[in-house]
């Protein structure tokens, strides 16, 4: 009787040890309940699997690849994600065409951008949105008030003090240009910040400069 | 300034200066013309002194000149007045900090001891107001530092007054001196900090000590039992008592007792049962998944220490379904400059350079790129739909609500369950972020209740909202 109980408990114990392997942790993602659902059939740009044998045991498509394989073999490095086709332009909801000022020499920026006008009105709403965007994209270097006292400015050089005397007279177009293509040691932020958001940030920076 | 220059001529014979060329012409002029000429040349003091020196070469003049030099130097003395230093600090932080630090080189040189390096304080003033002009004038020192600093032109601060420049210099001098004090003061503080935590050696010593004490206790108890048995043996006892006293206590007699077996089986059985249930519940739940990534990127340093907003890199979070893994061109916004990491040194950042094709030695792009294969952590099965922008942009949910203390994670792990129960639970508890959103006006009107409108009230529990 007691030997039976011991045997039963050993059986349950080994089951528990086996089950413990289902738990995720470290490099182990854990046991998947329905692997065919976790591993998309469609191209997944953020979870690309290039190993053709991955998940062969769960194959439901009757092809010669593993179920988890998720790559586009026609692309370099079998990438699912691609850059936009060359010579195409991205247009936003307003139908704005992209701004092109890429190869403007550094000292010509004020001249080139002099005629560049913001398509947005200076409403409180736009400035408030600009503030939010400024705090998302600019604050860690330029500081909450634009005084170049963000945490990152301790580490990187060339962070402009937007409240400084030499920046007081820059136009919104100039700010828009600098966000898009960078200036001095600042990198180009055109890929991160949409044109509309850039104009909103420019509005906020001008508002910030007027603050006492 | 002029006096200093004359001093130069005076003490180093044979040095040439521009005034010499006009000497002969100058001798022939009338006094009035000479005066006008000198005004035009702008070197009136130079010429006056030259004349003086050619006329009076006695010691008294030299002594007077020397006195003048000292007086002039005193006028250019850098202030140690706290008011001047704090005014200078404000100016330095406003305009200089972009390119200069006091103790380290950034774009421009480190400014510590600048007043000792440059030809004169007057030179600094000219340089600050218009460095291009100083360089163009052929000034030797100006051209030297211009070339040393990769020919990057300093912004002209034309509006700076003498007093402002002197204040900035006062700040630089004070700060330069202060930095050394801080460095020396930091050393003993660092040494003192070592004794605060309990070293692991002590813990081990305490454990060993306790084990020794326990062994001694067992030995003492065995000795007592033996002594008692001997004492009882000497007494008159019945047979039954004698059997009890002399019965050997064996290990087998304890383990074979039904009570013991039941206890062991029960405890083992319960632990194992819990293990099985936990294991079954963890199927399909990837909470705790913390894979090693191809680049040892630390959120703790970037988002925590340097306070970079999540949205700066995860640009899709306000706009689309995915928050997105940033493209390495975003890394390069800072890492064109920062070539060595806080924890990992140069090795990990070199992997970004390899991906974007950047040569850190020449700071140029080679054009050869290679994608970084990050390991996805959070992965919902295809049967469920989730959209970041709906939650972060519309709902105003903070990233940490679902992703946990990401600002303290060196290696990111999945913090939340991401199960349906977990979603539903939050949809039941969370108020809809209706503030300033006209979309919800009508729904609020229809809700018409004193209780706040929860996500479940507007269909947050409907199957087809997420499963379709």
HADDOCK unambig.tbl for C-alpha pairs under 7 A between the chains (distance, minus, plus):
assign (segid A and resid 5 and name CA) (segid B and resid 265 and name CA) 6.60 0.50 0.50
assign (segid A and resid 6 and name CA) (segid B and resid 265 and name CA) 6.19 0.50 0.50
assign (segid A and resid 9 and name CA) (segid B and resid 265 and name CA) 6.52 0.50 0.50
assign (segid A and resid 9 and name CA) (segid B and resid 268 and name CA) 6.42 0.50 0.50
assign (segid A and resid 9 and name CA) (segid B and resid 269 and name CA) 5.18 0.50 0.50
assign (segid A and resid 12 and name CA) (segid B and resid 269 and name CA) 6.93 0.50 0.50
assign (segid A and resid 12 and name CA) (segid B and resid 272 and name CA) 5.58 0.50 0.50
assign (segid A and resid 12 and name CA) (segid B and resid 273 and name CA) 6.64 0.50 0.50
assign (segid A and resid 13 and name CA) (segid B and resid 272 and name CA) 4.64 0.50 0.50
assign (segid A and resid 15 and name CA) (segid B and resid 276 and name CA) 6.37 0.50 0.50
assign (segid A and resid 16 and name CA) (segid B and resid 272 and name CA) 5.41 0.50 0.50
assign (segid A and resid 16 and name CA) (segid B and resid 275 and name CA) 4.64 0.50 0.50
assign (segid A and resid 16 and name CA) (segid B and resid 276 and name CA) 4.43 0.50 0.50
assign (segid A and resid 16 and name CA) (segid B and resid 279 and name CA) 6.97 0.50 0.50
assign (segid A and resid 19 and name CA) (segid B and resid 276 and name CA) 5.84 0.50 0.50
assign (segid A and resid 19 and name CA) (segid B and resid 279 and name CA) 4.38 0.50 0.50
assign (segid A and resid 19 and name CA) (segid B and resid 280 and name CA) 6.56 0.50 0.50
assign (segid A and resid 20 and name CA) (segid B and resid 275 and name CA) 6.87 0.50 0.50
assign (segid A and resid 20 and name CA) (segid B and resid 279 and name CA) 5.17 0.50 0.50
assign (segid A and resid 22 and name CA) (segid B and resid 279 and name CA) 5.90 0.50 0.50
assign (segid A and resid 22 and name CA) (segid B and resid 282 and name CA) 6.18 0.50 0.50
assign (segid A and resid 22 and name CA) (segid B and resid 283 and name CA) 5.75 0.50 0.50
assign (segid A and resid 23 and name CA) (segid B and resid 279 and name CA) 6.35 0.50 0.50
assign (segid A and resid 23 and name CA) (segid B and resid 282 and name CA) 5.30 0.50 0.50
assign (segid A and resid 23 and name CA) (segid B and resid 283 and name CA) 6.90 0.50 0.50
assign (segid A and resid 24 and name CA) (segid B and resid 286 and name CA) 5.18 0.50 0.50
assign (segid A and resid 24 and name CA) (segid B and resid 287 and name CA) 6.22 0.50 0.50
assign (segid A and resid 24 and name CA) (segid B and resid 288 and name CA) 5.64 0.50 0.50
assign (segid A and resid 24 and name CA) (segid B and resid 289 and name CA) 5.08 0.50 0.50
assign (segid A and resid 25 and name CA) (segid B and resid 288 and name CA) 4.86 0.50 0.50
assign (segid A and resid 25 and name CA) (segid B and resid 289 and name CA) 4.36 0.50 0.50
assign (segid A and resid 25 and name CA) (segid B and resid 290 and name CA) 5.88 0.50 0.50
assign (segid A and resid 26 and name CA) (segid B and resid 289 and name CA) 5.52 0.50 0.50
assign (segid A and resid 26 and name CA) (segid B and resid 290 and name CA) 4.44 0.50 0.50
assign (segid A and resid 26 and name CA) (segid B and resid 291 and name CA) 5.28 0.50 0.50
assign (segid A and resid 27 and name CA) (segid B and resid 289 and name CA) 6.61 0.50 0.50
assign (segid A and resid 27 and name CA) (segid B and resid 290 and name CA) 5.86 0.50 0.50
assign (segid A and resid 27 and name CA) (segid B and resid 291 and name CA) 4.08 0.50 0.50
assign (segid A and resid 27 and name CA) (segid B and resid 292 and name CA) 6.37 0.50 0.50
assign (segid A and resid 28 and name CA) (segid B and resid 289 and name CA) 6.42 0.50 0.50
assign (segid A and resid 29 and name CA) (segid B and resid 286 and name CA) 5.66 0.50 0.50
assign (segid A and resid 29 and name CA) (segid B and resid 289 and name CA) 5.27 0.50 0.50
assign (segid A and resid 30 and name CA) (segid B and resid 283 and name CA) 6.81 0.50 0.50
assign (segid A and resid 30 and name CA) (segid B and resid 286 and name CA) 5.88 0.50 0.50
assign (segid A and resid 31 and name CA) (segid B and resid 283 and name CA) 5.11 0.50 0.50
assign (segid A and resid 31 and name CA) (segid B and resid 284 and name CA) 5.88 0.50 0.50
assign (segid A and resid 32 and name CA) (segid B and resid 283 and name CA) 5.71 0.50 0.50
assign (segid A and resid 32 and name CA) (segid B and resid 284 and name CA) 4.26 0.50 0.50
assign (segid A and resid 33 and name CA) (segid B and resid 283 and name CA) 5.64 0.50 0.50
assign (segid A and resid 33 and name CA) (segid B and resid 284 and name CA) 4.56 0.50 0.50
assign (segid A and resid 37 and name CA) (segid B and resid 381 and name CA) 5.06 0.50 0.50
assign (segid A and resid 37 and name CA) (segid B and resid 382 and name CA) 5.30 0.50 0.50
assign (segid A and resid 37 and name CA) (segid B and resid 383 and name CA) 6.62 0.50 0.50
assign (segid A and resid 38 and name CA) (segid B and resid 380 and name CA) 6.63 0.50 0.50
assign (segid A and resid 38 and name CA) (segid B and resid 381 and name CA) 4.11 0.50 0.50
assign (segid A and resid 38 and name CA) (segid B and resid 382 and name CA) 6.16 0.50 0.50
assign (segid A and resid 40 and name CA) (segid B and resid 382 and name CA) 6.37 0.50 0.50
assign (segid A and resid 46 and name CA) (segid B and resid 376 and name CA) 6.74 0.50 0.50
assign (segid A and resid 47 and name CA) (segid B and resid 376 and name CA) 5.59 0.50 0.50
assign (segid A and resid 136 and name CA) (segid B and resid 309 and name CA) 5.46 0.50 0.50
assign (segid A and resid 136 and name CA) (segid B and resid 311 and name CA) 5.98 0.50 0.50
assign (segid A and resid 136 and name CA) (segid B and resid 312 and name CA) 5.88 0.50 0.50
assign (segid A and resid 137 and name CA) (segid B and resid 312 and name CA) 5.12 0.50 0.50
assign (segid A and resid 140 and name CA) (segid B and resid 306 and name CA) 6.99 0.50 0.50
assign (segid A and resid 140 and name CA) (segid B and resid 307 and name CA) 6.08 0.50 0.50
assign (segid A and resid 140 and name CA) (segid B and resid 308 and name CA) 5.39 0.50 0.50
assign (segid A and resid 147 and name CA) (segid B and resid 94 and name CA) 6.67 0.50 0.50
assign (segid A and resid 151 and name CA) (segid B and resid 306 and name CA) 5.04 0.50 0.50
assign (segid A and resid 151 and name CA) (segid B and resid 307 and name CA) 6.52 0.50 0.50
assign (segid A and resid 152 and name CA) (segid B and resid 306 and name CA) 5.54 0.50 0.50
assign (segid A and resid 156 and name CA) (segid B and resid 334 and name CA) 7.00 0.50 0.50
assign (segid A and resid 156 and name CA) (segid B and resid 337 and name CA) 6.57 0.50 0.50
assign (segid A and resid 156 and name CA) (segid B and resid 338 and name CA) 6.95 0.50 0.50
assign (segid A and resid 157 and name CA) (segid B and resid 98 and name CA) 6.33 0.50 0.50
assign (segid A and resid 157 and name CA) (segid B and resid 99 and name CA) 5.99 0.50 0.50
assign (segid A and resid 157 and name CA) (segid B and resid 106 and name CA) 5.71 0.50 0.50
assign (segid A and resid 157 and name CA) (segid B and resid 107 and name CA) 6.63 0.50 0.50
assign (segid A and resid 158 and name CA) (segid B and resid 98 and name CA) 4.52 0.50 0.50
assign (segid A and resid 158 and name CA) (segid B and resid 99 and name CA) 4.99 0.50 0.50
assign (segid A and resid 158 and name CA) (segid B and resid 107 and name CA) 6.89 0.50 0.50
assign (segid A and resid 159 and name CA) (segid B and resid 98 and name CA) 4.90 0.50 0.50
assign (segid A and resid 160 and name CA) (segid B and resid 98 and name CA) 5.37 0.50 0.50
assign (segid A and resid 161 and name CA) (segid B and resid 94 and name CA) 6.00 0.50 0.50
assign (segid A and resid 161 and name CA) (segid B and resid 95 and name CA) 6.69 0.50 0.50
assign (segid A and resid 161 and name CA) (segid B and resid 98 and name CA) 6.77 0.50 0.50
assign (segid A and resid 164 and name CA) (segid B and resid 94 and name CA) 5.48 0.50 0.50
assign (segid A and resid 164 and name CA) (segid B and resid 95 and name CA) 5.82 0.50 0.50
assign (segid A and resid 186 and name CA) (segid B and resid 333 and name CA) 6.66 0.50 0.50
assign (segid A and resid 187 and name CA) (segid B and resid 333 and name CA) 4.45 0.50 0.50
assign (segid A and resid 192 and name CA) (segid B and resid 315 and name CA) 6.09 0.50 0.50
